[in-house]
Amino acid sequence: MKALHINGNDLTLEAVREVARTDIRQPVLLDPDAREAVNRARAVVDALVANNKISYAITTGVGKLSDVHIVGDQVRELQVNLVRSHAVGVGEPLSIPDTRAMMLLRANSLAKGNSGVRAIIIDTICEMLNRGVTPMVPSQGSVGASGDLAPLAHLALALIGEGECFNEDEKGARMASAEALKRAQIKPLVLEAKEAVSLVNGTQAMLAIGALMVLAAETLVDTADVIGAMACDALKGTNVAFDERIQKARPHAGQIKTAANLRRLLDQSQIRESHRDCGRVQDAYSLRCIPQVHGAVRDTLAHCRAVFETETNSAVDNPLVFVKNPKAMDGEGDVLSGGNFHGEPLAFALDFLAIALSALAGISERRLERMVNPALSEGLPPFLAPGAGMNSGFMMPQVTAAALVSENKVLAHPASVDSITTSGNKEDYVSMGMTAAIKLKKVVENTRNTLAIEAMAAAQAIDFLVPLKTSKPLQHAHAAIRAVCARMDRDRVMYQDFARIAELIAEGKVAEAVR
C-alpha cells in the first residue's frame, strides 16, 4: 500500500479516515522536506536551551507556573512531569479509530515545522500507527482551552512507555504501554525541551472526532435524499416543489443539490404518474421542503468541513517557533506565545454539525410518521402492517424514532456557549469543544438509526403499491435495503433489521445504489 507522507500542509479528511481504519493499515511517514523544516525549528529551541534564555514552556514552567525558571537537568524532568500531570482523563476510552485519527492529526501538526520538536517524535507516532500500537485515551477531561490537554497527554504517556495501550490480540483488552511498544519493537522516547508541551497542547482529540463525524454526516445527508425520495413517492407526493426554477430563485448551494437529486431520483416513477391529476395542491413540509432542510444541512456540513480542513493543517501548540531563514540550520528564529490551541473554531463547528443533523433526523421521523399514520398515509395500510390489528407493523418503530430525535434535541444544545475557569484563572475562557465532539458522536448514531427505520418503512410502503413501480434509481435503493431486510409479511422482531440497514447506510451503500 502506498505510504501517506505528512508535511503539515495538505492532509485531507479522507486520508485521516483511511488511517483511522482498523481493517487496513496504511503506512504513514514524515515527508523529507517537512523533516528539514522540523529540524530547523528544533535548532531554534536547542539554541535557546544552550544559551539558557527565558522562553515559555522551554525554560519555564507552564500555565500559572510560567514564572518558574527551569535549568539544566531539570528540563528533561519537566517533560516527564508535564506528561504525567496532564494525563488525568476519565471515562470511557476513545474508540481505536478516533485515537488513530488523533495520532495522525497530532503528527501532521508537528510536521508543519512550527513546534520545535525533534523529528523522532513524529517518526515514533507514525511507527505506532504503522504497527498498530494504540494508546488508551479516556474521553473526558478536556475543556478545549489549551487544546485537548488530557487526551493528548495520554498519547504522550504512551510515547514515553507509560500508561496503557489497547491489546490488538484481545478486543477491548489493555496492556502496559511499555509492553506494547516492546512487542512492536518501538523504543520509548526520552523527551527533550519543549516536547512535552508540544505533545499535549493541541486540538487533535476534538478534531479527530469532528473529521470522522463530518465525513459520516456527508454520507447521511446523501442517504437522506434517497430515503426521503422513497418516502415522497410512497406517500404520493409531487415533485413540482423540486423544480429547478424554484431553487434558482433562492440559490443556496445545498438546496439546489438536494432538489436536483430528488428530481433525478423520482424521474419516471409509475407511482408518481398514477396520481398526477389528483386534487392535492401541495404536500406537507416534510416532503415539500426536503430541498430546503436537507440543503441547509448540506451547507452546514460544507462549512464544518472547511473548518476541520483548515485545522487539520494548522500549528496549534504553544509557543510556536518561526525560523528566520527557512533554508538555514543556524538556530536563528523567534518563539512566540499565542493561543492557537484554543478550540473555539472547532467547538462552534461541532455544535453546528450536531444541530444540523438533529434537523436531518427530525424531518426523517416526520416522514416516517406520515407513512404509518392512517390519517396521513394516502391510503397505505395503518402502520404499514399487513392485517393491521392482528399485526402492529411499524407502530413502535416510529416511537423509537421519536425517542432518538428527542434525544438529539437535548444533545444539540451547544456546549460552546459554556465556559469555566481553569489553571488558576490563567485559562479563564474555554471552548468546551471536546464536550461538543462527544455529544456529536451520539447525534450521528441517532440520526443514522432514525434514517434506517425510515428506510425500512419506505421500502415496506413501496411494496404495498405494487404493481406500480417507483423510479429506476429508487428501485435500486429498494433492492439494497431488501438485500439486508426482508419485507414484513407479519409482525417480527425488527431491531436486527434496523442494525443491518444502519450499517448499510454507514457504508454508503444506500447512496451508492442510486448513482
MARKE-919218 format. One record per residue (C-alpha): x, y, z; residue number from 1. Coordinates in Angstrom, 1 decimal, padded with zeros to 4 digits. Layout:
BEGIN
<rec <X, Y, Z>, NUM> ...
END
This chain:
BEGIN
<rec <000.0, 000.0, 000.0>, 1> <rec <001.3, 003.4, -000.9>, 2> <rec <002.6, 005.4, 002.1>, 3> <rec <001.0, 008.6, 003.2>, 4> <rec <003.7, 011.3, 003.6>, 5> <rec <002.7, 014.0, 006.0>, 6> <rec <004.0, 017.5, 005.9>, 7> <rec <001.6, 019.6, 007.9>, 8> <rec <000.1, 021.3, 004.8>, 9> <rec <-002.1, 019.1, 002.7>, 10> <rec <-003.5, 016.2, 004.8>, 11> <rec <-007.2, 015.5, 003.7>, 12> <rec <-010.0, 014.4, 005.9>, 13> <rec <-010.4, 011.3, 003.6>, 14> <rec <-006.8, 010.4, 004.3>, 15> <rec <-007.5, 010.8, 008.1>, 16> <rec <-010.4, 008.3, 007.7>, 17> <rec <-008.2, 005.8, 005.9>, 18> <rec <-005.5, 005.8, 008.5>, 19> <rec <-008.1, 005.7, 011.3>, 20> <rec <-009.5, 002.4, 009.9>, 21> <rec <-008.6, -000.8, 011.8>, 22> <rec <-009.1, -003.3, 008.9>, 23> <rec <-006.3, -001.9, 006.9>, 24> <rec <-003.1, -000.2, 007.9>, 25> <rec <-001.9, 002.5, 005.6>, 26> <rec <001.8, 003.4, 006.2>, 27> <rec <002.4, 006.9, 007.4>, 28> <rec <005.8, 008.6, 007.0>, 29> <rec <007.2, 012.1, 007.6>, 30> <rec <007.8, 013.9, 004.3>, 31> <rec <011.6, 014.6, 003.7>, 32> <rec <011.1, 018.3, 003.1>, 33> <rec <008.9, 018.5, 006.2>, 34> <rec <011.7, 016.8, 008.2>, 35> <rec <014.1, 019.6, 007.2>, 36> <rec <011.6, 022.2, 008.4>, 37> <rec <011.1, 020.3, 011.7>, 38> <rec <014.9, 020.1, 012.2>, 39> <rec <015.3, 023.9, 011.5>, 40> <rec <012.7, 024.7, 014.1>, 41> <rec <014.3, 022.4, 016.6>, 42> <rec <017.6, 024.1, 016.1>, 43> <rec <016.0, 027.3, 017.4>, 44> <rec <014.8, 025.5, 020.6>, 45> <rec <018.3, 023.9, 021.1>, 46> <rec <019.9, 027.3, 020.9>, 47> <rec <017.6, 028.8, 023.5>, 48> <rec <018.3, 026.0, 025.9>, 49> <rec <022.1, 026.1, 025.3>, 50> <rec <022.1, 029.9, 026.0>, 51> <rec <019.7, 029.4, 029.0>, 52> <rec <017.4, 032.1, 027.6>, 53> <rec <014.0, 032.6, 029.2>, 54> <rec <011.3, 031.2, 026.9>, 55> <rec <007.8, 030.0, 027.9>, 56> <rec <007.5, 026.2, 028.3>, 57> <rec <011.1, 025.7, 027.1>, 58> <rec <013.0, 027.0, 030.1>, 59> <rec <010.0, 027.8, 032.3>, 60> <rec <007.0, 026.0, 033.8>, 61> <rec <003.6, 026.1, 032.1>, 62> <rec <000.3, 027.8, 032.7>, 63> <rec <000.2, 029.6, 036.1>, 64> <rec <003.7, 028.3, 036.8>, 65> <rec <005.2, 030.1, 033.8>, 66> <rec <007.3, 032.3, 036.1>, 67> <rec <009.3, 029.4, 037.3>, 68> <rec <012.7, 029.2, 035.6>, 69> <rec <013.9, 025.6, 034.6>, 70> <rec <017.6, 025.0, 034.1>, 71> <rec <020.0, 022.2, 033.2>, 72> <rec <018.9, 018.6, 034.1>, 73> <rec <015.5, 019.9, 035.2>, 74> <rec <014.5, 020.3, 031.6>, 75> <rec <014.1, 016.5, 031.0>, 76> <rec <012.5, 016.1, 034.4>, 77> <rec <010.0, 018.8, 033.5>, 78> <rec <008.9, 016.9, 030.3>, 79> <rec <008.1, 013.7, 032.2>, 80> <rec <006.3, 015.7, 034.9>, 81> <rec <004.2, 017.6, 032.4>, 82> <rec <003.1, 014.5, 030.6>, 83> <rec <002.3, 012.6, 033.9>, 84> <rec <000.5, 015.6, 035.5>, 85> <rec <-001.7, 016.2, 032.4>, 86> <rec <-002.7, 012.6, 031.9>, 87> <rec <-005.8, 012.9, 034.1>, 88> <rec <-008.6, 011.8, 031.7>, 89> <rec <-011.5, 009.7, 033.0>, 90> <rec <-014.5, 007.9, 031.5>, 91> <rec <-014.8, 005.6, 028.5>, 92> <rec <-011.8, 005.5, 026.2>, 93> <rec <-012.0, 007.0, 022.8>, 94> <rec <-012.5, 004.3, 020.1>, 95> <rec <-009.4, 003.0, 018.3>, 96> <rec <-010.4, 004.8, 015.1>, 97> <rec <-010.8, 008.1, 016.9>, 98> <rec <-007.5, 007.6, 018.7>, 99> <rec <-005.7, 006.7, 015.4>, 100> <rec <-007.1, 009.8, 013.8>, 101> <rec <-006.0, 011.9, 016.7>, 102> <rec <-002.4, 010.4, 016.5>, 103> <rec <-002.2, 011.2, 012.7>, 104> <rec <-003.5, 014.7, 013.2>, 105> <rec <-001.1, 015.4, 016.0>, 106> <rec <001.9, 014.1, 014.0>, 107> <rec <000.8, 016.2, 011.0>, 108> <rec <000.5, 019.4, 013.0>, 109> <rec <004.0, 018.8, 014.4>, 110> <rec <005.3, 018.1, 010.9>, 111> <rec <004.4, 021.7, 009.9>, 112> <rec <007.7, 022.8, 011.4>, 113> <rec <006.4, 025.4, 013.9>, 114> <rec <006.5, 023.3, 017.1>, 115> <rec <010.2, 022.8, 017.7>, 116> <rec <010.1, 019.1, 018.4>, 117> <rec <012.7, 016.6, 017.1>, 118> <rec <011.7, 014.6, 014.1>, 119> <rec <011.9, 011.4, 016.1>, 120> <rec <008.7, 012.5, 018.0>, 121> <rec <006.8, 012.5, 014.7>, 122> <rec <008.6, 009.3, 013.5>, 123> <rec <007.6, 007.5, 016.7>, 124> <rec <003.9, 008.4, 016.4>, 125> <rec <004.0, 007.2, 012.8>, 126> <rec <005.6, 003.9, 013.8>, 127> <rec <002.9, 003.4, 016.4>, 128> <rec <000.3, 003.9, 013.7>, 129> <rec <002.1, 001.7, 011.3>, 130> <rec <002.5, -001.2, 013.8>, 131> <rec <-000.9, -000.9, 015.4>, 132> <rec <000.1, 000.5, 018.8>, 133> <rec <-003.0, 002.5, 020.0>, 134> <rec <-002.9, 004.3, 023.3>, 135> <rec <-005.8, 004.1, 025.7>, 136> <rec <-007.2, 007.7, 025.8>, 137> <rec <-010.0, 008.5, 028.2>, 138> <rec <-012.7, 010.6, 026.5>, 139> <rec <-013.4, 013.0, 029.4>, 140> <rec <-011.2, 015.7, 030.9>, 141> <rec <-010.7, 018.3, 028.2>, 142> <rec <-012.3, 021.8, 028.3>, 143> <rec <-010.8, 022.6, 024.9>, 144> <rec <-008.7, 025.5, 026.3>, 145> <rec <-005.0, 024.8, 025.8>, 146> <rec <-006.4, 022.3, 023.3>, 147> <rec <-007.2, 018.8, 024.5>, 148> <rec <-004.6, 018.6, 027.2>, 149> <rec <-005.7, 015.4, 029.0>, 150> <rec <-006.4, 013.3, 025.9>, 151> <rec <-003.2, 014.3, 024.2>, 152> <rec <-001.2, 013.7, 027.4>, 153> <rec <-002.4, 010.1, 027.4>, 154> <rec <-001.0, 009.8, 023.9>, 155> <rec <002.3, 011.3, 025.1>, 156> <rec <002.3, 009.0, 028.1>, 157> <rec <002.3, 006.0, 025.7>, 158> <rec <005.2, 007.6, 023.7>, 159> <rec <007.4, 007.5, 026.9>, 160> <rec <006.4, 004.0, 027.7>, 161> <rec <003.9, 004.7, 030.4>, 162> <rec <000.1, 004.4, 030.7>, 163> <rec <-001.8, 001.8, 028.7>, 164> <rec <-002.4, 000.7, 025.1>, 165> <rec <-005.1, -001.5, 023.6>, 166> <rec <-004.1, -005.1, 023.0>, 167> <rec <-004.8, -005.9, 019.4>, 168> <rec <-004.9, -009.6, 020.2>, 169> <rec <-007.8, -009.3, 022.6>, 170> <rec <-010.6, -007.0, 021.6>, 171> <rec <-011.1, -004.2, 024.2>, 172> <rec <-008.3, -005.6, 026.4>, 173> <rec <-005.5, -003.3, 027.5>, 174> <rec <-001.8, -003.7, 028.3>, 175> <rec <001.0, -001.6, 029.6>, 176> <rec <002.4, 000.8, 027.0>, 177> <rec <005.9, -000.4, 027.7>, 178> <rec <005.0, -003.9, 026.7>, 179> <rec <003.0, -002.7, 023.7>, 180> <rec <006.0, -000.7, 022.4>, 181> <rec <008.3, -003.7, 023.2>, 182> <rec <006.2, -006.1, 021.1>, 183> <rec <006.1, -003.6, 018.2>, 184> <rec <009.9, -003.0, 018.5>, 185> <rec <009.4, 000.7, 019.2>, 186> <rec <011.8, 002.4, 021.6>, 187> <rec <010.1, 004.6, 024.2>, 188> <rec <011.1, 008.3, 023.9>, 189> <rec <013.1, 010.4, 026.3>, 190> <rec <011.6, 013.9, 025.8>, 191> <rec <013.7, 016.9, 025.4>, 192> <rec <013.0, 020.6, 026.0>, 193> <rec <009.6, 021.8, 024.8>, 194> <rec <008.5, 018.4, 023.5>, 195> <rec <006.0, 017.6, 026.3>, 196> <rec <004.1, 020.9, 025.9>, 197> <rec <004.1, 020.4, 022.1>, 198> <rec <002.6, 017.0, 022.5>, 199> <rec <-000.1, 017.9, 025.0>, 200> <rec <-001.1, 021.3, 023.5>, 201> <rec <-003.4, 021.0, 020.6>, 202> <rec <-007.0, 020.4, 019.4>, 203> <rec <-006.5, 017.0, 017.8>, 204> <rec <-008.9, 015.0, 020.0>, 205> <rec <-011.9, 017.1, 019.2>, 206> <rec <-010.7, 017.5, 015.6>, 207> <rec <-010.3, 013.7, 015.2>, 208> <rec <-013.9, 013.1, 016.1>, 209> <rec <-015.1, 016.1, 014.1>, 210> <rec <-013.2, 015.0, 011.0>, 211> <rec <-014.6, 011.5, 011.1>, 212> <rec <-018.1, 012.7, 012.0>, 213> <rec <-018.4, 015.2, 009.2>, 214> <rec <-017.4, 012.5, 006.7>, 215> <rec <-020.1, 010.2, 008.3>, 216> <rec <-022.6, 013.1, 008.1>, 217> <rec <-022.0, 013.7, 004.4>, 218> <rec <-022.9, 010.0, 003.8>, 219> <rec <-026.0, 010.5, 006.0>, 220> <rec <-027.3, 013.5, 004.0>, 221> <rec <-026.7, 011.8, 000.7>, 222> <rec <-028.6, 008.8, 002.1>, 223> <rec <-031.4, 011.0, 003.4>, 224> <rec <-032.0, 012.4, 000.0>, 225> <rec <-032.6, 008.8, -001.3>, 226> <rec <-034.8, 007.7, 001.6>, 227> <rec <-036.7, 011.0, 001.5>, 228> <rec <-037.4, 010.4, -002.2>, 229> <rec <-038.6, 006.9, -001.4>, 230> <rec <-041.0, 008.2, 001.3>, 231> <rec <-042.2, 011.0, -001.0>, 232> <rec <-043.0, 008.6, -003.8>, 233> <rec <-044.7, 006.1, -001.3>, 234> <rec <-046.8, 009.0, 000.1>, 235> <rec <-047.8, 010.0, -003.5>, 236> <rec <-046.0, 013.4, -003.2>, 237> <rec <-045.4, 015.7, -006.1>, 238> <rec <-042.0, 016.6, -007.5>, 239> <rec <-043.2, 020.0, -008.6>, 240> <rec <-041.7, 021.6, -005.4>, 241> <rec <-038.3, 020.3, -006.6>, 242> <rec <-038.5, 022.3, -009.9>, 243> <rec <-035.1, 023.9, -010.7>, 244> <rec <-036.7, 027.3, -011.2>, 245> <rec <-037.8, 027.4, -007.5>, 246> <rec <-034.3, 026.6, -006.3>, 247> <rec <-032.7, 029.2, -008.5>, 248> <rec <-035.0, 031.8, -007.0>, 249> <rec <-033.3, 031.1, -003.7>, 250> <rec <-029.9, 029.8, -004.8>, 251> <rec <-028.4, 028.1, -001.7>, 252> <rec <-025.9, 025.5, -003.0>, 253> <rec <-027.2, 022.7, -000.7>, 254> <rec <-030.8, 023.3, -001.6>, 255> <rec <-030.0, 023.2, -005.3>, 256> <rec <-028.1, 020.0, -005.0>, 257> <rec <-030.8, 018.2, -003.0>, 258> <rec <-033.5, 019.3, -005.3>, 259> <rec <-031.5, 018.0, -008.3>, 260> <rec <-031.1, 014.7, -006.5>, 261> <rec <-034.8, 014.4, -005.9>, 262> <rec <-035.7, 015.3, -009.5>, 263> <rec <-033.4, 012.6, -010.7>, 264> <rec <-034.5, 010.0, -008.1>, 265> <rec <-038.2, 010.5, -008.8>, 266> <rec <-038.0, 010.7, -012.6>, 267> <rec <-040.3, 008.3, -014.5>, 268> <rec <-041.8, 006.8, -011.4>, 269> <rec <-045.0, 004.9, -012.2>, 270> <rec <-046.3, 005.8, -008.7>, 271> <rec <-045.9, 009.5, -009.5>, 272> <rec <-047.7, 009.2, -012.8>, 273> <rec <-050.6, 007.4, -011.2>, 274> <rec <-051.7, 010.5, -009.2>, 275> <rec <-050.5, 013.3, -011.4>, 276> <rec <-054.1, 014.6, -011.9>, 277> <rec <-055.2, 014.3, -008.2>, 278> <rec <-056.7, 017.2, -006.4>, 279> <rec <-053.9, 017.8, -003.9>, 280> <rec <-052.3, 021.2, -004.4>, 281> <rec <-049.2, 020.8, -002.3>, 282> <rec <-047.6, 018.4, 000.2>, 283> <rec <-046.6, 018.7, 003.8>, 284> <rec <-043.4, 020.4, 004.7>, 285> <rec <-041.6, 017.1, 005.5>, 286> <rec <-042.0, 016.2, 001.7>, 287> <rec <-042.2, 019.6, 000.0>, 288> <rec <-039.3, 021.2, 001.9>, 289> <rec <-036.8, 018.4, 001.7>, 290> <rec <-034.5, 020.6, -000.5>, 291> <rec <-034.7, 023.4, 002.0>, 292> <rec <-034.0, 021.3, 005.1>, 293> <rec <-031.6, 018.7, 003.6>, 294> <rec <-030.0, 021.5, 001.7>, 295> <rec <-029.4, 023.6, 004.8>, 296> <rec <-027.8, 020.5, 006.4>, 297> <rec <-025.5, 020.2, 003.3>, 298> <rec <-024.4, 023.9, 003.6>, 299> <rec <-023.7, 023.4, 007.3>, 300> <rec <-021.6, 020.3, 006.6>, 301> <rec <-019.7, 022.2, 003.9>, 302> <rec <-018.9, 025.0, 006.4>, 303> <rec <-017.8, 022.5, 009.1>, 304> <rec <-015.7, 020.6, 006.6>, 305> <rec <-013.8, 023.8, 005.7>, 306> <rec <-013.2, 024.5, 009.4>, 307> <rec <-011.9, 021.0, 010.1>, 308> <rec <-009.7, 021.0, 006.9>, 309> <rec <-008.1, 024.3, 008.0>, 310> <rec <-007.4, 022.9, 011.5>, 311> <rec <-006.0, 019.7, 010.1>, 312> <rec <-003.1, 021.5, 008.6>, 313> <rec <-002.5, 024.1, 011.3>, 314> <rec <000.1, 024.5, 014.0>, 315> <rec <-001.9, 024.6, 017.3>, 316> <rec <000.5, 024.2, 020.2>, 317> <rec <002.2, 027.0, 022.2>, 318> <rec <004.6, 028.6, 021.9>, 319> <rec <005.3, 028.4, 018.2>, 320> <rec <008.7, 028.6, 016.6>, 321> <rec <009.4, 030.7, 013.5>, 322> <rec <012.8, 030.3, 011.9>, 323> <rec <014.3, 033.5, 010.4>, 324> <rec <016.0, 031.8, 007.4>, 325> <rec <013.9, 028.9, 006.1>, 326> <rec <016.9, 027.5, 004.3>, 327> <rec <019.4, 027.6, 007.2>, 328> <rec <020.1, 025.4, 010.2>, 329> <rec <021.5, 028.3, 012.2>, 330> <rec <019.2, 028.3, 015.2>, 331> <rec <018.0, 031.8, 014.5>, 332> <rec <014.3, 032.4, 015.0>, 333> <rec <011.5, 033.7, 017.2>, 334> <rec <009.5, 031.7, 019.7>, 335> <rec <006.1, 033.4, 020.2>, 336> <rec <003.4, 032.6, 022.7>, 337> <rec <-000.1, 032.8, 021.4>, 338> <rec <-003.4, 030.9, 021.6>, 339> <rec <-003.7, 028.7, 018.5>, 340> <rec <-004.5, 025.8, 020.9>, 341> <rec <-007.9, 027.3, 021.7>, 342> <rec <-010.7, 025.1, 020.5>, 343> <rec <-013.4, 027.7, 019.8>, 344> <rec <-013.4, 027.4, 015.9>, 345> <rec <-013.9, 023.7, 016.3>, 346> <rec <-016.4, 023.9, 019.2>, 347> <rec <-018.7, 026.1, 017.1>, 348> <rec <-018.5, 023.8, 014.1>, 349> <rec <-019.0, 020.6, 016.2>, 350> <rec <-022.1, 022.2, 017.8>, 351> <rec <-023.4, 023.4, 014.5>, 352> <rec <-023.0, 019.9, 013.0>, 353> <rec <-025.0, 018.4, 015.8>, 354> <rec <-027.8, 021.0, 015.3>, 355> <rec <-027.9, 020.3, 011.6>, 356> <rec <-028.0, 016.5, 012.0>, 357> <rec <-030.8, 016.9, 014.6>, 358> <rec <-032.9, 018.5, 011.8>, 359> <rec <-032.0, 015.8, 009.4>, 360> <rec <-033.2, 013.1, 011.8>, 361> <rec <-036.2, 015.3, 012.8>, 362> <rec <-037.6, 015.6, 009.3>, 363> <rec <-036.9, 011.9, 008.7>, 364> <rec <-039.1, 011.0, 011.7>, 365> <rec <-041.9, 013.3, 010.4>, 366> <rec <-041.9, 011.5, 007.0>, 367> <rec <-042.0, 008.2, 008.9>, 368> <rec <-045.0, 009.4, 010.9>, 369> <rec <-046.8, 010.2, 007.7>, 370> <rec <-046.2, 006.7, 006.3>, 371> <rec <-047.5, 004.9, 009.4>, 372> <rec <-050.4, 007.3, 010.4>, 373> <rec <-053.6, 006.1, 008.7>, 374> <rec <-054.8, 009.7, 008.7>, 375> <rec <-051.8, 010.9, 006.8>, 376> <rec <-050.6, 008.0, 004.7>, 377> <rec <-052.5, 008.4, 001.5>, 378> <rec <-054.2, 005.0, 001.6>, 379> <rec <-051.3, 002.9, 002.9>, 380> <rec <-052.3, 000.3, 005.5>, 381> <rec <-052.4, 001.6, 009.0>, 382> <rec <-048.8, 001.4, 010.4>, 383> <rec <-047.7, -000.3, 007.2>, 384> <rec <-049.0, -003.5, 008.8>, 385> <rec <-050.4, -006.4, 006.7>, 386> <rec <-053.6, -007.3, 008.5>, 387> <rec <-053.5, -004.3, 010.8>, 388> <rec <-055.0, -005.1, 014.2>, 389> <rec <-053.6, -008.5, 014.3>, 390> <rec <-050.3, -007.0, 013.4>, 391> <rec <-048.9, -003.7, 014.7>, 392> <rec <-046.4, -003.2, 011.9>, 393> <rec <-044.4, 000.0, 012.2>, 394> <rec <-046.3, 001.4, 015.2>, 395> <rec <-043.4, 001.0, 017.6>, 396> <rec <-040.5, 001.8, 015.3>, 397> <rec <-042.0, 005.3, 014.9>, 398> <rec <-041.9, 005.5, 018.8>, 399> <rec <-038.2, 004.6, 018.7>, 400> <rec <-037.5, 007.2, 016.0>, 401> <rec <-039.4, 009.8, 018.2>, 402> <rec <-037.2, 008.8, 021.1>, 403> <rec <-034.0, 009.2, 019.0>, 404> <rec <-034.9, 012.6, 017.6>, 405> <rec <-036.0, 013.9, 021.1>, 406> <rec <-032.6, 012.8, 022.5>, 407> <rec <-030.9, 014.6, 019.7>, 408> <rec <-032.7, 017.8, 020.7>, 409> <rec <-031.1, 017.6, 024.1>, 410> <rec <-027.7, 016.7, 022.7>, 411> <rec <-027.9, 019.6, 020.2>, 412> <rec <-027.8, 022.1, 023.0>, 413> <rec <-024.4, 023.8, 022.2>, 414> <rec <-021.5, 023.1, 024.5>, 415> <rec <-019.6, 026.1, 023.1>, 416> <rec <-021.8, 028.6, 024.8>, 417> <rec <-020.4, 027.5, 028.2>, 418> <rec <-017.0, 028.2, 029.8>, 419> <rec <-015.4, 027.5, 033.1>, 420> <rec <-012.2, 029.0, 034.6>, 421> <rec <-009.2, 026.7, 035.0>, 422> <rec <-005.5, 026.9, 035.8>, 423> <rec <-005.5, 029.5, 038.5>, 424> <rec <-007.6, 031.9, 036.3>, 425> <rec <-004.9, 031.9, 033.6>, 426> <rec <-007.2, 029.9, 031.3>, 427> <rec <-010.3, 031.9, 032.0>, 428> <rec <-012.3, 031.4, 028.9>, 429> <rec <-012.5, 027.9, 027.4>, 430> <rec <-014.3, 026.3, 024.4>, 431> <rec <-015.7, 023.0, 025.7>, 432> <rec <-015.0, 021.7, 022.2>, 433> <rec <-014.4, 018.1, 023.4>, 434> <rec <-017.8, 018.0, 025.1>, 435> <rec <-019.3, 019.1, 021.7>, 436> <rec <-017.4, 016.3, 020.0>, 437> <rec <-018.5, 013.6, 022.3>, 438> <rec <-022.2, 014.7, 022.0>, 439> <rec <-021.9, 014.8, 018.2>, 440> <rec <-020.9, 011.2, 018.0>, 441> <rec <-024.2, 010.2, 019.7>, 442> <rec <-026.2, 012.5, 017.4>, 443> <rec <-024.6, 010.9, 014.3>, 444> <rec <-025.5, 007.4, 015.6>, 445> <rec <-029.1, 008.5, 016.5>, 446> <rec <-029.5, 010.1, 013.1>, 447> <rec <-028.3, 007.0, 011.3>, 448> <rec <-030.7, 004.8, 013.2>, 449> <rec <-033.6, 007.1, 012.5>, 450> <rec <-032.8, 007.0, 008.8>, 451> <rec <-032.6, 003.2, 009.0>, 452> <rec <-036.1, 003.0, 010.4>, 453> <rec <-037.4, 005.4, 007.8>, 454> <rec <-035.7, 003.3, 005.1>, 455> <rec <-037.3, 000.1, 006.2>, 456> <rec <-040.7, 001.7, 006.4>, 457> <rec <-040.3, 003.4, 003.0>, 458> <rec <-039.3, 000.0, 001.4>, 459> <rec <-042.4, -001.5, 003.0>, 460> <rec <-044.6, 001.3, 001.8>, 461> <rec <-043.4, 000.9, -001.8>, 462> <rec <-044.1, -002.8, -001.6>, 463> <rec <-047.7, -002.1, -000.8>, 464> <rec <-048.1, 000.0, -004.1>, 465> <rec <-047.2, -002.9, -006.4>, 466> <rec <-047.9, -003.4, -009.3>, 467> <rec <-047.0, 000.3, -009.6>, 468> <rec <-043.2, 000.7, -009.7>, 469> <rec <-041.1, 003.5, -008.3>, 470> <rec <-038.3, 005.0, -010.4>, 471> <rec <-035.3, 003.0, -011.6>, 472> <rec <-032.9, 004.6, -009.1>, 473> <rec <-035.2, 004.1, -006.2>, 474> <rec <-035.8, 000.5, -007.3>, 475> <rec <-032.0, 000.1, -006.8>, 476> <rec <-032.2, 001.7, -003.4>, 477> <rec <-035.1, -000.6, -002.5>, 478> <rec <-033.2, -003.6, -003.6>, 479> <rec <-030.2, -002.6, -001.5>, 480> <rec <-032.4, -002.4, 001.6>, 481> <rec <-034.1, -005.7, 000.7>, 482> <rec <-030.7, -007.4, 000.5>, 483> <rec <-030.4, -007.0, 004.2>, 484> <rec <-034.0, -006.7, 005.3>, 485> <rec <-036.9, -008.8, 004.1>, 486> <rec <-040.4, -007.5, 003.6>, 487> <rec <-042.7, -007.6, 006.7>, 488> <rec <-045.5, -010.0, 006.0>, 489> <rec <-046.4, -010.2, 009.7>, 490> <rec <-045.0, -008.8, 012.9>, 491> <rec <-041.5, -009.8, 013.7>, 492> <rec <-038.6, -008.6, 015.9>, 493> <rec <-037.1, -005.7, 014.0>, 494> <rec <-034.1, -004.4, 015.9>, 495> <rec <-031.7, -006.5, 013.9>, 496> <rec <-033.2, -005.2, 010.7>, 497> <rec <-032.5, -001.7, 011.9>, 498> <rec <-028.9, -002.5, 012.7>, 499> <rec <-028.3, -004.1, 009.3>, 500> <rec <-029.8, -001.1, 007.5>, 501> <rec <-027.8, 001.3, 009.7>, 502> <rec <-024.6, -000.5, 008.8>, 503> <rec <-025.6, -000.4, 005.1>, 504> <rec <-026.1, 003.4, 005.4>, 505> <rec <-022.8, 003.9, 007.3>, 506> <rec <-021.0, 002.1, 004.5>, 507> <rec <-022.6, 004.4, 001.9>, 508> <rec <-024.3, 001.6, 000.1>, 509> <rec <-027.8, 003.1, 000.0>, 510> <rec <-026.5, 006.3, -001.5>, 511> <rec <-024.2, 004.4, -003.9>, 512> <rec <-027.1, 002.3, -005.1>, 513> <rec <-028.7, 005.2, -006.9>, 514> <rec <-025.5, 006.5, -008.6>, 515> 
END
